[in-house]
Amino acid sequence: MKLIIILFMSLATCFSQDMEQGWSFYTTENSELPSDHVEAIAIQDGELIWVATYGTLSSFDGDNWEVYDRSNSGILNCDIFVLAIDNDEDRTIWLGTLYYGLMSFDGTTWGLPLLSVP
């Protein structure tokens, strides 16, 4: 029993030290993140954070969230599992989805799925 208590106290101390070192935690309760179930994350230019959740893609610049979903974008109602950012001049964001294959977004235009599962 003493070992469990010591282990718990050690973990609590580590967690509180991490909180003091500048970690930020974003949830649906304290931000505009649309879901607490995050599938993928990518960082663009070391500044803009892209977060994929079920059926949504969100960007966060450190202050503001922008959420793209089926109602306001070309994202199909699907789970996004992979995010990749093309580092050439067009800065295309590639989305790997569960049922609709590969999609792209250049910051303005949504590319149709390049591959789909019937």
BELBEL-V398491 format. One record per pair of residues at least 24 apart in sequence whose ideal C-beta (glycine too) atoms are under 7 Angstrom apart, sorted by the first residue. I is the first residue (numbers start at 1). J is the second residue. Records with the same first field share a line. If there is no record, write none. Layout:
BEGIN
I: J + J
END
This chain:
BEGIN
31: 65
32: 65 + 67
33: 58 + 65
34: 58 + 67
39: 79 + 80 + 81
40: 80 + 81 + 82 + 83
41: 83
42: 83 + 84 + 85
44: 85 + 91
50: 83 + 93
52: 80 + 83 + 95
54: 79
57: 95
73: 110
74: 110
76: 100 + 113
END
